[in-house]
Every structure is written in structure tokens, then in C-alpha cells.
Amino acid sequence: MPFDDFVGNRPILETVRNQLSGGHLQHSILFAGLAGIGKWTLAQFIAKACNCLQLQNDFCNRCPNCLRISENAHPDVKNVAPDGLFIKIDQMRSLNREVFFKPFEGRRRVFVIDEAEKFKIEAANSILKTLEEPPDTSILILVTSRPNDLLPTIRSRCQTYRFAPLPPEDIERLLQERTSYTPDERRLLARIAGGSLGRALTVDPAEYQAQLDEMLGVLEACSRNFLYAKAAKAASVWLDRRKSAEFDSKTSVLFNLLRDLFLLKAGSGTDHLTHPNIVGKLNALAATYSFRQLMNATRSLDHLEGGARRNLNRSLAVDQFILLLGGVEPTR
């Protein structure tokens, strides 16, 4: 049955199935966890199980209701996503009205709010009463990768399910089933995915390798005999305006590389490395850096990544990163 096709997080799946079969599924639910880990997929599975024409407490994925839910065309299942950068109050006003409508064709109305961390404050406040006292005929499922960005008053009104990352071996197996990648490419993608199948399926191995080479150049330029001009030139590939869409992915590559350097300096074996195929280069780099340099640079990179969502000046933030990695700390 299709519920059995869900990948990972079996305890959450079994809890949901048991609550559905017992008629005890909560009406306000929060799915929290990494992006691309199956939260939205399970929300759609629930919508189908509540409205399938062939099965009770599961779904056939073939009947008209299941097919229309898959196509986002069923009148009793509404998917809400940010309008631009935010989920706005007009969207929630519409939901607050519709949630009290009787089902048009199915047994339950299901509202799935994706990227719920992007509520504008007035939109978040407007939905509190609905989350606290939803009608018996409706289910609200909030999906988020950053639950701490939600108002505490929203979190307290929902039954929260925290999704765990998928093990690399599961991701590698699924990549083998769904892609034509080589074993080495599948192994790399499973390691860099960070537990997210969605990420593993969207990263191009060749593109990742090209970015890996560029970011290794940044680390090498910041290592022994640090010269700012040399490091800034290497980092220019990171800041290239013609490839601004790659900035976030290159930042992610740097995080993976710094993690590997930390592990090697701590004496870890290659089994836990993201890039065991370049362990020779990584060992050489790790020998040139202190723990303090790596720690300062990682904090700077974390600040840069978070600030990118708030229009942080990337050039200044990258400058700070390369200076700290190079061992140049600000004077107090």
C-alpha cells in the first residue's frame, strides 16, 4: 500500500497511521525537519488517505480523488505556500474562512502550509484561533525546516513531529533506484545530502565537483603564508556576480570541507568524511590550520549563511571569513 512507500522516519509514519485508523489524528499538526526529508510528502499522503475512494486509512493513488490531490486540483485539499518572500495575512484570512466549510467531495478538508517559518507576524497571529479550535472536518498541517522561527504560540497549538535525517545508506540505495549515477557519484551525493533525499536528487555531481575544486582553492589560498590579495582573488569565484545563483551552494561546499578538516584534526578516520576521495589534500590543509582558525571561520560562515537571507553585504562577510581562516583576528 502507498503509505508503505514512504521513506524513512518510520516511527512518525506508524504513529500517523495508527491515529488515522483509530480516528485520533490531531487536527493541527506541525512537521519539522530538514528540507527535502519527506515532510510535505507525508502531508500529501495524509490528504489522500483522508479522501481516497478505494481505501480507508490508506490510499490507492489511482482513484480520481488521489489523482486530483497529486495534481493539486482537489477542492478539499489546499496547499498554501509563501506569496513571494512571506505567507501573508490575506492568505490566512482565506484559509480561516475555508477551514470551516464542509467537505465538498471528500471526507476531510486538509490544508497544508509549506515553509510555515515564513509567516508574516500578522498572518501568524491571525491563524492562532483556527489552530486552537479547528473543526472536526478539517486538518491543518504546517511544514517547516526552521521550527524555531515560528511563534511559540503556533508551536504550542500543534502536535509536533520532528523528522530525523535519512541515513546515507538509505539515500544511496534510493539514488540507485531513481537515477543513473555511478556508484562513486551516489556515494558522494549520499554524504553531502545531510540526510535530505530532496537535496541528493537536486545536486548535480559534476557541478558539485567543479564547485568543490573552486572552494578548495579558497582554503588553499588562506592556508600557510596567508596573503590577503591571494585569498581575495581565490574567493572571487565565490562572489562572481555572473554566478550569484551558485553562492549558497558554494557556501554549503565550504561547510562540508571545514567539517572534514575538523574531523581530520580530531583524528577521525575517513569513514566519517564527506570527501574521503581527496583525503590527501584535506590532510595537507588540516596540518596548516589551528582549531581556532577553523572554529572562527565556521562561525563566520554560519553568520554569512544566515545573513544572506537578510541582504547581508556578501563581499564584507566573505572578507571576514578569509581573514579569520587566514588567522587574522580583529583587534579588540
Contacts in CASP RR format, 6 or more apart in sequence:
PFRMAT RR
TARGET T0000
AUTHOR 0000-0000-0000
METHOD contacts of the structure
MODEL  1
MPFDDFVGNRPILETVRNQLSGGHLQHSILFAGLAGIGKWTLAQFIAKAC
NCLQLQNDFCNRCPNCLRISENAHPDVKNVAPDGLFIKIDQMRSLNREVF
FKPFEGRRRVFVIDEAEKFKIEAANSILKTLEEPPDTSILILVTSRPNDL
LPTIRSRCQTYRFAPLPPEDIERLLQERTSYTPDERRLLARIAGGSLGRA
LTVDPAEYQAQLDEMLGVLEACSRNFLYAKAAKAASVWLDRRKSAEFDSK
TSVLFNLLRDLFLLKAGSGTDHLTHPNIVGKLNALAATYSFRQLMNATRS
LDHLEGGARRNLNRSLAVDQFILLLGGVEPTR
1 55 0 8 1.000
1 58 0 8 1.000
1 59 0 8 1.000
2 45 0 8 1.000
2 48 0 8 1.000
2 58 0 8 1.000
2 59 0 8 1.000
2 60 0 8 1.000
2 61 0 8 1.000
3 13 0 8 1.000
3 17 0 8 1.000
3 45 0 8 1.000
3 49 0 8 1.000
3 58 0 8 1.000
3 59 0 8 1.000
6 13 0 8 1.000
6 38 0 8 1.000
6 41 0 8 1.000
6 42 0 8 1.000
6 45 0 8 1.000
7 38 0 8 1.000
7 166 0 8 1.000
7 170 0 8 1.000
7 174 0 8 1.000
7 197 0 8 1.000
8 164 0 8 1.000
8 166 0 8 1.000
8 170 0 8 1.000
9 37 0 8 1.000
9 38 0 8 1.000
9 42 0 8 1.000
9 163 0 8 1.000
9 164 0 8 1.000
12 42 0 8 1.000
12 161 0 8 1.000
12 163 0 8 1.000
13 42 0 8 1.000
15 161 0 8 1.000
16 25 0 8 1.000
16 42 0 8 1.000
16 46 0 8 1.000
16 161 0 8 1.000
17 57 0 8 1.000
17 58 0 8 1.000
19 25 0 8 1.000
19 26 0 8 1.000
20 46 0 8 1.000
20 49 0 8 1.000
20 50 0 8 1.000
20 57 0 8 1.000
21 57 0 8 1.000
25 46 0 8 1.000
25 139 0 8 1.000
26 139 0 8 1.000
26 158 0 8 1.000
26 159 0 8 1.000
27 134 0 8 1.000
27 135 0 8 1.000
27 136 0 8 1.000
27 138 0 8 1.000
27 139 0 8 1.000
27 140 0 8 1.000
28 131 0 8 1.000
28 132 0 8 1.000
28 134 0 8 1.000
28 139 0 8 1.000
28 140 0 8 1.000
28 142 0 8 1.000
28 157 0 8 1.000
28 158 0 8 1.000
28 159 0 8 1.000
29 139 0 8 1.000
29 140 0 8 1.000
29 141 0 8 1.000
29 142 0 8 1.000
29 158 0 8 1.000
29 159 0 8 1.000
29 160 0 8 1.000
29 161 0 8 1.000
30 116 0 8 1.000
30 141 0 8 1.000
30 142 0 8 1.000
30 144 0 8 1.000
30 147 0 8 1.000
30 150 0 8 1.000
30 154 0 8 1.000
30 155 0 8 1.000
30 158 0 8 1.000
30 159 0 8 1.000
30 160 0 8 1.000
30 161 0 8 1.000
31 39 0 8 1.000
31 40 0 8 1.000
31 42 0 8 1.000
31 43 0 8 1.000
31 141 0 8 1.000
31 142 0 8 1.000
31 143 0 8 1.000
31 144 0 8 1.000
31 161 0 8 1.000
31 163 0 8 1.000
32 39 0 8 1.000
32 144 0 8 1.000
32 145 0 8 1.000
32 147 0 8 1.000
32 160 0 8 1.000
32 161 0 8 1.000
32 162 0 8 1.000
32 163 0 8 1.000
33 39 0 8 1.000
33 144 0 8 1.000
33 145 0 8 1.000
33 147 0 8 1.000
33 162 0 8 1.000
33 163 0 8 1.000
34 145 0 8 1.000
34 163 0 8 1.000
34 165 0 8 1.000
34 194 0 8 1.000
34 195 0 8 1.000
34 196 0 8 1.000
35 145 0 8 1.000
35 196 0 8 1.000
35 198 0 8 1.000
35 199 0 8 1.000
36 196 0 8 1.000
36 197 0 8 1.000
36 198 0 8 1.000
36 199 0 8 1.000
37 163 0 8 1.000
37 165 0 8 1.000
37 166 0 8 1.000
37 195 0 8 1.000
37 196 0 8 1.000
37 197 0 8 1.000
37 198 0 8 1.000
38 163 0 8 1.000
38 197 0 8 1.000
39 143 0 8 1.000
39 144 0 8 1.000
39 163 0 8 1.000
40 112 0 8 1.000
40 114 0 8 1.000
40 143 0 8 1.000
43 110 0 8 1.000
43 112 0 8 1.000
43 141 0 8 1.000
43 143 0 8 1.000
44 69 0 8 1.000
44 70 0 8 1.000
44 112 0 8 1.000
45 59 0 8 1.000
46 110 0 8 1.000
46 139 0 8 1.000
46 141 0 8 1.000
47 69 0 8 1.000
47 74 0 8 1.000
47 77 0 8 1.000
47 110 0 8 1.000
47 112 0 8 1.000
48 59 0 8 1.000
48 61 0 8 1.000
48 65 0 8 1.000
48 66 0 8 1.000
48 69 0 8 1.000
48 70 0 8 1.000
49 55 0 8 1.000
49 57 0 8 1.000
49 58 0 8 1.000
49 59 0 8 1.000
50 106 0 8 1.000
50 107 0 8 1.000
50 108 0 8 1.000
50 110 0 8 1.000
50 139 0 8 1.000
51 65 0 8 1.000
51 66 0 8 1.000
51 69 0 8 1.000
51 74 0 8 1.000
51 76 0 8 1.000
51 77 0 8 1.000
51 103 0 8 1.000
51 105 0 8 1.000
51 106 0 8 1.000
51 107 0 8 1.000
51 108 0 8 1.000
51 110 0 8 1.000
52 58 0 8 1.000
52 59 0 8 1.000
52 60 0 8 1.000
52 63 0 8 1.000
52 65 0 8 1.000
52 66 0 8 1.000
53 60 0 8 1.000
53 63 0 8 1.000
53 64 0 8 1.000
53 65 0 8 1.000
53 66 0 8 1.000
54 60 0 8 1.000
54 62 0 8 1.000
54 63 0 8 1.000
59 66 0 8 1.000
60 66 0 8 1.000
61 67 0 8 1.000
61 70 0 8 1.000
65 74 0 8 1.000
65 105 0 8 1.000
65 106 0 8 1.000
68 74 0 8 1.000
69 77 0 8 1.000
72 79 0 8 1.000
74 105 0 8 1.000
75 104 0 8 1.000
75 105 0 8 1.000
76 103 0 8 1.000
76 104 0 8 1.000
76 105 0 8 1.000
76 106 0 8 1.000
76 108 0 8 1.000
76 109 0 8 1.000
76 110 0 8 1.000
77 109 0 8 1.000
77 110 0 8 1.000
77 111 0 8 1.000
77 112 0 8 1.000
78 95 0 8 1.000
78 98 0 8 1.000
78 109 0 8 1.000
78 110 0 8 1.000
78 111 0 8 1.000
78 112 0 8 1.000
79 112 0 8 1.000
79 114 0 8 1.000
80 87 0 8 1.000
80 91 0 8 1.000
80 95 0 8 1.000
80 111 0 8 1.000
80 112 0 8 1.000
80 113 0 8 1.000
80 114 0 8 1.000
81 87 0 8 1.000
81 114 0 8 1.000
81 115 0 8 1.000
82 114 0 8 1.000
82 115 0 8 1.000
82 118 0 8 1.000
83 91 0 8 1.000
85 118 0 8 1.000
86 118 0 8 1.000
86 119 0 8 1.000
86 120 0 8 1.000
86 123 0 8 1.000
87 113 0 8 1.000
87 115 0 8 1.000
87 116 0 8 1.000
87 118 0 8 1.000
87 119 0 8 1.000
87 120 0 8 1.000
87 123 0 8 1.000
88 120 0 8 1.000
88 123 0 8 1.000
89 120 0 8 1.000
89 122 0 8 1.000
89 123 0 8 1.000
89 126 0 8 1.000
91 123 0 8 1.000
92 119 0 8 1.000
92 123 0 8 1.000
92 124 0 8 1.000
92 126 0 8 1.000
92 127 0 8 1.000
93 126 0 8 1.000
95 111 0 8 1.000
95 113 0 8 1.000
95 127 0 8 1.000
95 130 0 8 1.000
96 126 0 8 1.000
96 127 0 8 1.000
96 129 0 8 1.000
96 130 0 8 1.000
98 109 0 8 1.000
98 111 0 8 1.000
99 109 0 8 1.000
99 111 0 8 1.000
99 130 0 8 1.000
99 134 0 8 1.000
99 135 0 8 1.000
99 138 0 8 1.000
99 140 0 8 1.000
100 135 0 8 1.000
100 138 0 8 1.000
101 109 0 8 1.000
102 137 0 8 1.000
103 109 0 8 1.000
103 137 0 8 1.000
108 137 0 8 1.000
108 138 0 8 1.000
108 139 0 8 1.000
109 137 0 8 1.000
109 138 0 8 1.000
109 139 0 8 1.000
110 138 0 8 1.000
110 139 0 8 1.000
110 141 0 8 1.000
111 138 0 8 1.000
111 139 0 8 1.000
111 140 0 8 1.000
111 141 0 8 1.000
112 141 0 8 1.000
112 143 0 8 1.000
113 140 0 8 1.000
113 141 0 8 1.000
113 142 0 8 1.000
113 143 0 8 1.000
114 143 0 8 1.000
115 143 0 8 1.000
115 144 0 8 1.000
115 145 0 8 1.000
116 142 0 8 1.000
116 143 0 8 1.000
116 144 0 8 1.000
116 150 0 8 1.000
116 154 0 8 1.000
117 144 0 8 1.000
117 145 0 8 1.000
117 146 0 8 1.000
117 147 0 8 1.000
117 149 0 8 1.000
117 150 0 8 1.000
119 127 0 8 1.000
119 150 0 8 1.000
119 151 0 8 1.000
119 154 0 8 1.000
121 151 0 8 1.000
124 150 0 8 1.000
124 151 0 8 1.000
124 154 0 8 1.000
125 151 0 8 1.000
125 153 0 8 1.000
127 154 0 8 1.000
128 153 0 8 1.000
128 154 0 8 1.000
128 157 0 8 1.000
130 140 0 8 1.000
131 140 0 8 1.000
131 154 0 8 1.000
131 157 0 8 1.000
131 158 0 8 1.000
132 157 0 8 1.000
134 140 0 8 1.000
142 150 0 8 1.000
142 154 0 8 1.000
142 158 0 8 1.000
144 150 0 8 1.000
147 155 0 8 1.000
147 160 0 8 1.000
147 162 0 8 1.000
165 194 0 8 1.000
165 195 0 8 1.000
165 196 0 8 1.000
166 193 0 8 1.000
166 195 0 8 1.000
166 196 0 8 1.000
166 197 0 8 1.000
167 195 0 8 1.000
168 190 0 8 1.000
168 191 0 8 1.000
168 193 0 8 1.000
168 194 0 8 1.000
168 195 0 8 1.000
169 190 0 8 1.000
171 189 0 8 1.000
171 190 0 8 1.000
171 193 0 8 1.000
171 195 0 8 1.000
171 197 0 8 1.000
171 200 0 8 1.000
172 186 0 8 1.000
172 187 0 8 1.000
172 189 0 8 1.000
172 190 0 8 1.000
174 197 0 8 1.000
174 200 0 8 1.000
175 181 0 8 1.000
175 186 0 8 1.000
175 189 0 8 1.000
175 190 0 8 1.000
175 200 0 8 1.000
175 201 0 8 1.000
176 186 0 8 1.000
178 201 0 8 1.000
179 186 0 8 1.000
179 201 0 8 1.000
181 189 0 8 1.000
181 205 0 8 1.000
184 277 0 8 1.000
185 205 0 8 1.000
188 205 0 8 1.000
188 208 0 8 1.000
188 275 0 8 1.000
188 277 0 8 1.000
189 200 0 8 1.000
189 203 0 8 1.000
189 205 0 8 1.000
189 208 0 8 1.000
190 200 0 8 1.000
191 273 0 8 1.000
191 274 0 8 1.000
191 275 0 8 1.000
192 199 0 8 1.000
192 200 0 8 1.000
192 203 0 8 1.000
192 208 0 8 1.000
192 252 0 8 1.000
192 256 0 8 1.000
192 274 0 8 1.000
193 199 0 8 1.000
193 200 0 8 1.000
193 203 0 8 1.000
203 249 0 8 1.000
207 249 0 8 1.000
208 249 0 8 1.000
208 253 0 8 1.000
211 246 0 8 1.000
211 249 0 8 1.000
211 250 0 8 1.000
211 253 0 8 1.000
212 253 0 8 1.000
212 257 0 8 1.000
212 275 0 8 1.000
214 237 0 8 1.000
214 238 0 8 1.000
214 250 0 8 1.000
215 238 0 8 1.000
215 250 0 8 1.000
215 253 0 8 1.000
215 254 0 8 1.000
215 257 0 8 1.000
216 257 0 8 1.000
216 278 0 8 1.000
216 281 0 8 1.000
216 285 0 8 1.000
217 234 0 8 1.000
218 231 0 8 1.000
218 234 0 8 1.000
218 235 0 8 1.000
218 237 0 8 1.000
218 238 0 8 1.000
218 254 0 8 1.000
218 322 0 8 1.000
219 254 0 8 1.000
219 257 0 8 1.000
219 261 0 8 1.000
219 285 0 8 1.000
219 325 0 8 1.000
220 234 0 8 1.000
220 285 0 8 1.000
221 227 0 8 1.000
221 230 0 8 1.000
221 231 0 8 1.000
221 233 0 8 1.000
221 234 0 8 1.000
221 235 0 8 1.000
221 322 0 8 1.000
222 231 0 8 1.000
222 234 0 8 1.000
222 322 0 8 1.000
222 325 0 8 1.000
222 326 0 8 1.000
223 285 0 8 1.000
223 288 0 8 1.000
223 289 0 8 1.000
223 326 0 8 1.000
224 288 0 8 1.000
226 326 0 8 1.000
226 327 0 8 1.000
226 328 0 8 1.000
228 322 0 8 1.000
228 323 0 8 1.000
228 328 0 8 1.000
231 322 0 8 1.000
231 325 0 8 1.000
231 326 0 8 1.000
232 319 0 8 1.000
232 322 0 8 1.000
235 318 0 8 1.000
235 321 0 8 1.000
235 322 0 8 1.000
237 243 0 8 1.000
237 250 0 8 1.000
238 247 0 8 1.000
238 250 0 8 1.000
238 251 0 8 1.000
238 318 0 8 1.000
239 247 0 8 1.000
239 314 0 8 1.000
239 315 0 8 1.000
239 318 0 8 1.000
240 246 0 8 1.000
247 308 0 8 1.000
247 314 0 8 1.000
248 305 0 8 1.000
248 308 0 8 1.000
251 301 0 8 1.000
251 304 0 8 1.000
251 305 0 8 1.000
251 308 0 8 1.000
254 301 0 8 1.000
255 298 0 8 1.000
255 301 0 8 1.000
255 305 0 8 1.000
256 274 0 8 1.000
256 275 0 8 1.000
257 274 0 8 1.000
257 275 0 8 1.000
257 282 0 8 1.000
258 294 0 8 1.000
258 297 0 8 1.000
258 298 0 8 1.000
258 301 0 8 1.000
259 274 0 8 1.000
260 273 0 8 1.000
260 274 0 8 1.000
260 275 0 8 1.000
260 282 0 8 1.000
261 282 0 8 1.000
261 285 0 8 1.000
261 286 0 8 1.000
261 289 0 8 1.000
261 294 0 8 1.000
262 291 0 8 1.000
262 294 0 8 1.000
262 298 0 8 1.000
263 269 0 8 1.000
263 272 0 8 1.000
263 273 0 8 1.000
264 273 0 8 1.000
264 279 0 8 1.000
264 282 0 8 1.000
264 283 0 8 1.000
264 286 0 8 1.000
265 286 0 8 1.000
265 289 0 8 1.000
265 291 0 8 1.000
265 294 0 8 1.000
270 276 0 8 1.000
270 279 0 8 1.000
273 279 0 8 1.000
273 282 0 8 1.000
275 282 0 8 1.000
289 325 0 8 1.000
290 327 0 8 1.000
293 324 0 8 1.000
293 325 0 8 1.000
293 326 0 8 1.000
293 327 0 8 1.000
294 325 0 8 1.000
296 324 0 8 1.000
296 325 0 8 1.000
296 327 0 8 1.000
296 329 0 8 1.000
297 321 0 8 1.000
297 324 0 8 1.000
297 325 0 8 1.000
297 326 0 8 1.000
299 324 0 8 1.000
300 317 0 8 1.000
300 320 0 8 1.000
300 321 0 8 1.000
300 324 0 8 1.000
300 325 0 8 1.000
301 321 0 8 1.000
303 312 0 8 1.000
303 317 0 8 1.000
304 312 0 8 1.000
304 314 0 8 1.000
304 317 0 8 1.000
304 318 0 8 1.000
304 320 0 8 1.000
304 321 0 8 1.000
306 312 0 8 1.000
307 317 0 8 1.000
308 314 0 8 1.000
323 329 0 8 1.000
END
